[in-house]
Amino acid sequence: MKSAAVIISLLAVQLVGAPPPKLIREIGLDQIISGQPAFTSVSLLFSPDENWIEIVGGYRAAPGRGHLPVLLSGSASIFLVPRNEPSVQQIGEQRIQIDPGMYLAGGAVWSPNSDSFLVQGFTGSALGPNTGRIARLWNLRGEELWHLDMGTLKDRPIQIFGFLDAEHLLANGVSVKKTAGVLETIDLQGKVVDTWTAPKQWRAVDVSPDRHLLAVLSDDEASKTLVVDYASKKVILSKDNPYHDLNRGGESFGNSQYFTEGGKTLCSVGALQQLGGPEFNVAPECWDVDSGKRIAKFDGIRGGAPAAASPRGSRLILTRYTAVPGPGHSSYLGVEYVVWDFRSGTQVAVWKSQQTGTIPPPRLSSMAISSTGRYAAEIAGDVLRIYELP
């Protein structure tokens, strides 16, 4: 018992001892998003060159049953904000706004060259069986490069996973065989240039354009994580997935997998701390893709989701929830972010998310880390903060 207490104390000292990141910009969302109180959620994503931050505003909400809003389609918006330091007057001029006219499904995807980005989602105000699926590709001038209709939900839907390289995207297609799935390579004109029959149960969770690798969950239970070399169509890494797929409330919290270090490493993050049981709240860990050896494990956090990873670096942002005393005997969940560098084995930075303003914060706080791990960003309440990490 004494040794266990010492270990816990050391972990606590490490978390407290890590410095906060350096705040380099703080921007009120009212300078970026017009009418932003109507948005119910906001997500963030850095461009690969780290020069832009993409803000995807959620959907305008109408009253629904209980505490759940009714989401109205065609109201999501995308904003591109430069990471550099323009004046307050220039923020509105330099930012790019796009209204995709769809109910977005999943986050946006940047091209490896940072010159375009793709979003996909649903048309129509109700997510019924005849709701259409569409994908759209834009450049940084806000010009639409192509628009791809992907069928309806009553058929097996097509979903684009991400960029295989600067010129091609990877998507799942429709197979005539019920026991098989189809992976398709699509060029920037929206044309299918390659098709591969793959196991039906495979579910892609990340793509590495640097090495043309695909990380997939092997089955509905997410019992294994596989890394596939798309050029040879061979599985080059297979490992047991201790997190599995909680899939509670329509969301998956046990299957977060991220390519890092340009596809040399695959990192796994466990369940959302407050929702997962002990069997799911396991420590984040990273694996060498080529050797299959585990190279790091972070015992300072159990769970860690939601998380973000640096695709060309060795850093992850992990989420830690704490109980914060409220008025009287009440309490609420406080959010603490920990930046872990799995190569050095250190906690690079730790900070508490400061919720400010009158806008209700997103249900899960929004944060992102840049490609090399040099910068981080968060939205807390009605403020966007950009940090430089040690």
C-alpha positions in Angstrom: 0.0 0.0 0.0 2.8 2.4 0.8 4.5 1.9 -2.6 1.1 2.5 -4.4 0.7 5.7 -2.4 4.2 6.8 -3.4 3.4 6.2 -7.1 0.2 8.1 -6.9 2.0 11.0 -5.2 4.7 11.1 -7.9 2.1 11.1 -10.6 0.3 14.0 -8.9 3.6 15.9 -8.6 4.3 15.4 -12.3 0.9 16.7 -13.4 1.1 19.7 -11.1 4.7 20.4 -12.0 4.2 20.6 -15.7 4.0 24.3 -16.9 1.0 25.8 -18.6 1.4 26.6 -22.3 2.2 30.1 -23.5 -0.9 32.0 -24.5 -0.2 33.8 -27.8 -3.7 34.8 -28.9 -7.1 35.2 -27.4 -10.0 36.0 -29.7 -13.7 36.5 -28.9 -15.8 34.3 -31.1 -18.0 37.3 -31.8 -15.1 38.6 -33.9 -15.1 35.4 -36.0 -18.7 34.0 -36.0 -21.6 36.2 -36.6 -24.7 35.1 -34.7 -22.6 32.5 -32.9 -24.9 32.1 -29.8 -27.1 29.9 -32.0 -24.4 27.3 -32.5 -24.6 24.2 -30.2 -21.1 22.9 -30.7 -17.7 23.9 -32.1 -14.7 21.8 -33.2 -11.2 22.8 -34.1 -8.5 21.6 -36.5 -5.1 23.0 -37.5 -4.0 22.9 -41.1 -1.0 20.6 -41.7 1.3 23.7 -42.3 0.1 25.1 -39.0 -0.9 28.4 -40.5 -4.7 28.1 -40.3 -7.2 27.0 -37.6 -10.4 25.6 -38.9 -13.5 26.3 -36.8 -16.5 24.2 -37.6 -19.6 25.7 -36.0 -22.4 23.2 -35.0 -26.0 23.5 -35.9 -28.6 26.1 -35.0 -30.9 24.5 -32.5 -34.7 24.6 -32.0 -36.3 23.5 -28.7 -36.6 19.7 -28.5 -37.7 17.2 -25.9 -36.1 17.5 -22.5 -32.6 19.0 -22.7 -31.9 17.8 -26.3 -32.3 20.4 -29.1 -33.7 19.6 -32.5 -30.9 20.2 -35.0 -31.8 22.0 -38.2 -29.9 21.3 -41.4 -28.1 23.8 -43.6 -26.9 25.9 -40.7 -23.5 24.6 -40.0 -20.6 27.0 -40.8 -16.9 26.7 -41.4 -14.4 29.5 -40.5 -10.7 29.6 -41.3 -8.7 31.8 -39.0 -5.0 32.6 -39.5 -2.8 31.4 -36.6 -0.6 34.5 -36.9 -1.1 37.8 -35.1 -3.4 40.1 -37.2 -4.9 43.1 -35.5 -8.5 42.9 -34.2 -9.7 44.9 -37.3 -8.0 42.4 -39.6 -9.4 39.3 -38.0 -12.8 39.7 -39.8 -11.0 40.5 -43.1 -8.6 37.6 -43.0 -10.9 34.9 -41.9 -12.7 32.8 -44.5 -16.3 31.7 -44.0 -18.1 28.9 -45.8 -21.7 27.8 -45.4 -21.7 24.2 -46.7 -25.5 23.9 -46.5 -25.5 20.5 -44.9 -25.8 18.6 -41.6 -22.1 17.8 -41.1 -21.1 14.2 -40.3 -17.6 14.1 -38.8 -15.0 16.7 -38.8 -13.4 18.4 -41.8 -10.3 16.9 -43.5 -7.3 19.0 -44.7 -5.2 18.1 -47.7 -1.6 17.3 -46.9 -0.5 20.4 -48.7 -2.9 22.6 -46.7 -4.3 24.0 -49.9 -7.8 22.5 -49.7 -10.2 20.8 -47.2 -13.2 18.5 -47.4 -16.4 18.3 -45.5 -19.2 15.7 -45.8 -22.6 15.3 -44.4 -26.3 15.0 -45.0 -28.9 17.1 -47.0 -32.4 17.6 -45.8 -33.9 18.7 -42.5 -34.6 15.2 -41.3 -32.2 12.3 -41.2 -34.6 9.8 -42.8 -33.8 6.9 -45.1 -33.9 9.1 -48.2 -31.6 11.8 -46.8 -28.8 12.4 -49.3 -25.1 12.2 -48.4 -22.7 14.7 -50.0 -19.1 15.7 -49.9 -17.6 19.0 -50.9 -14.0 20.1 -51.4 -13.0 23.8 -51.1 -9.7 25.7 -51.6 -8.5 28.5 -49.2 -10.2 31.2 -51.3 -13.5 29.7 -50.3 -14.1 28.3 -53.8 -15.8 24.9 -54.2 -13.6 22.5 -56.2 -16.1 19.7 -56.4 -19.3 18.4 -55.1 -19.9 14.6 -54.8 -23.3 13.0 -54.3 -22.8 9.8 -52.3 -26.2 8.2 -52.3 -28.8 7.8 -49.6 -28.9 6.2 -46.2 -31.2 3.4 -47.4 -28.2 2.1 -49.4 -24.8 1.3 -47.9 -23.5 4.8 -47.5 -20.2 6.0 -49.0 -18.0 7.7 -46.5 -14.7 9.5 -47.2 -12.1 8.7 -44.5 -9.3 11.2 -45.5 -6.5 12.0 -47.9 -4.2 9.1 -49.0 -1.9 11.7 -50.5 -2.1 15.2 -51.9 -4.0 14.0 -55.0 -6.2 11.2 -53.7 -8.8 10.5 -51.0 -9.9 7.2 -49.5 -13.6 6.2 -49.2 -15.7 3.2 -48.6 -18.0 2.2 -51.4 -20.9 -0.1 -52.1 -20.2 -3.8 -52.6 -22.6 -6.3 -54.3 -21.4 -9.0 -51.8 -22.9 -8.8 -48.4 -19.8 -10.4 -46.9 -17.4 -7.9 -48.3 -16.7 -4.2 -48.2 -15.2 -1.9 -50.8 -12.5 0.8 -50.3 -12.1 3.3 -53.1 -9.5 5.8 -54.1 -11.0 9.1 -55.4 -9.0 11.8 -57.2 -9.5 15.5 -56.7 -12.1 15.6 -59.6 -14.3 13.2 -57.6 -13.6 10.2 -59.9 -13.0 6.7 -58.6 -9.5 5.6 -59.8 -9.0 2.4 -57.7 -11.2 -0.1 -55.9 -10.3 -2.7 -53.4 -12.5 -5.4 -51.8 -11.9 -5.5 -48.1 -13.6 -7.3 -45.1 -17.0 -5.8 -44.5 -16.5 -5.3 -40.7 -13.5 -3.0 -41.2 -14.0 0.5 -39.9 -11.4 3.1 -40.7 -10.4 5.4 -37.8 -7.3 7.2 -39.2 -5.3 7.7 -42.4 -1.6 8.6 -42.8 -1.0 10.5 -46.0 2.7 10.5 -45.3 3.0 6.7 -45.6 -0.3 5.9 -47.3 -1.4 3.8 -44.2 -4.9 3.1 -42.9 -5.8 2.3 -39.3 -8.9 0.2 -39.1 -10.9 -1.6 -36.3 -11.3 -5.2 -37.3 -14.9 -5.8 -36.3 -18.0 -4.4 -34.6 -16.5 -5.1 -31.2 -13.3 -3.3 -32.1 -11.3 -6.2 -30.7 -8.3 -5.5 -32.8 -6.7 -2.5 -34.4 -5.0 -3.1 -37.8 -2.6 -1.0 -39.8 -2.9 -1.6 -43.5 -0.4 -0.5 -46.2 -2.8 0.7 -48.9 -0.4 0.3 -51.8 0.2 -3.4 -51.1 -3.2 -4.0 -49.5 -1.4 -5.9 -46.7 -1.9 -5.7 -42.9 1.5 -4.7 -41.4 0.4 -4.4 -37.8 -2.3 -6.2 -35.8 -2.7 -5.6 -32.1 -5.4 -6.3 -29.5 -7.5 -3.3 -28.7 -8.1 -3.2 -24.9 -10.5 -0.2 -25.3 -13.1 -1.8 -27.4 -16.1 0.2 -28.6 -18.4 1.5 -25.8 -20.8 3.0 -28.3 -22.9 4.6 -25.6 -25.5 7.2 -26.6 -24.7 6.8 -30.2 -21.1 7.8 -29.8 -17.9 5.8 -29.6 -15.5 6.5 -26.9 -13.2 3.5 -26.8 -11.6 3.5 -30.3 -9.6 6.6 -30.7 -6.5 5.8 -32.8 -4.0 8.3 -34.1 -1.1 8.2 -36.5 1.8 10.3 -35.3 5.4 10.9 -36.4 4.4 10.9 -40.1 2.8 7.4 -39.8 5.7 5.8 -38.0 3.7 5.5 -34.8 0.1 4.6 -33.8 -1.3 5.9 -30.5 -4.4 4.7 -28.8 -6.5 6.6 -26.3 -9.1 5.0 -24.0 -12.7 5.8 -23.1 -14.1 9.1 -22.0 -13.2 9.1 -18.4 -16.6 9.7 -17.0 -18.4 7.2 -19.1 -16.1 4.2 -19.3 -15.9 1.5 -16.7 -12.6 0.3 -15.2 -12.1 -2.1 -18.1 -12.1 0.8 -20.6 -10.3 3.5 -18.6 -6.9 2.1 -19.5 -3.7 4.2 -20.1 -3.0 5.9 -23.4 -0.2 4.1 -25.3 1.8 4.3 -28.5 3.2 1.6 -30.9 5.9 1.4 -33.5 4.1 0.6 -36.7 7.0 -1.3 -38.3 8.2 -3.4 -35.4 4.8 -3.7 -33.6 6.5 -2.9 -30.3 4.8 -0.7 -27.7 7.2 2.3 -27.2 5.3 4.3 -24.6 2.5 4.2 -22.0 1.2 7.1 -20.0 0.0 6.0 -16.6 -0.8 9.5 -15.5 -4.3 9.4 -17.0 -6.9 6.7 -17.3 -9.0 7.1 -20.4 -7.9 10.4 -21.9 -10.6 11.0 -24.5 -11.5 13.3 -26.1 -7.9 13.7 -27.4 -5.9 15.2 -30.2 -2.6 14.1 -31.7 0.2 15.8 -33.7 0.3 13.8 -37.0 4.0 14.7 -37.6 5.1 15.0 -34.0 5.2 12.9 -30.8 2.6 14.8 -28.7 -1.0 14.2 -27.7 -3.4 16.3 -25.8 -5.4 14.2 -23.3 -8.4 15.2 -21.3 -8.7 14.9 -17.6 -12.0 15.6 -15.8 -12.2 16.9 -12.3 -15.0 17.7 -9.9 -15.2 21.4 -9.3 -17.2 22.7 -6.3 -20.3 24.8 -7.2 -22.8 26.8 -5.2 -24.0 25.1 -2.1 -23.4 21.4 -2.3 -23.4 21.3 -6.1 -20.4 20.5 -8.4 -19.7 20.4 -12.1 -17.0 18.8 -14.3 -13.8 20.8 -14.8 -11.7 20.1 -17.8 -7.9 19.8 -17.6 -5.7 19.3 -20.6 -2.4 17.4 -20.4 0.1 17.5 -23.3 2.1 14.2 -23.3 5.2 13.7 -25.4 5.6 10.0 -25.7 9.2 10.1 -27.0 10.5 12.1 -24.0 8.0 10.5 -21.6 7.2 13.9 -20.2 4.1 16.0 -19.6 5.0 19.0 -21.7 2.1 21.3 -20.5 -1.0 21.2 -18.3 -3.8 23.7 -18.1 -7.3 24.0 -16.9 -9.9 25.1 -19.6 -11.3 28.4 -18.5 -14.9 28.6 -19.5 -15.9 32.3 -19.9 -18.8 34.3 -21.3 -22.5 33.8 -21.5 -22.6 31.1 -24.2 -23.1 27.6 -22.9 -19.8 25.6 -23.5 -19.9 22.7 -25.9 -20.8 19.4 -24.3 -17.2 18.3 -24.9 -14.7 21.1 -24.8 -13.1 21.8 -28.1 -9.3 21.6 -28.5 -6.7 20.8 -31.1 -2.9 20.4 -31.5 -0.9 21.3 -34.6 0.9 18.9 -36.9 4.3 19.1 -35.3 3.0 19.6 -31.7 4.2 23.2 -31.5 0.8 24.8 -31.1 -2.4 24.1 -29.3 -5.8 25.7 -29.5 -9.0 25.5 -27.5 -12.5 27.0 -27.5 -13.8 27.6 -24.0 -17.2 29.3 -23.7 -17.1 32.2 -26.3 -13.3 32.5 -26.5 -10.7 31.0 -28.9 -7.3 30.6 -27.3 -4.1 29.8 -29.2 -1.0 28.5 -27.3 2.6 27.9 -28.0 3.8 24.7 -26.3 7.2 24.4 -24.5 
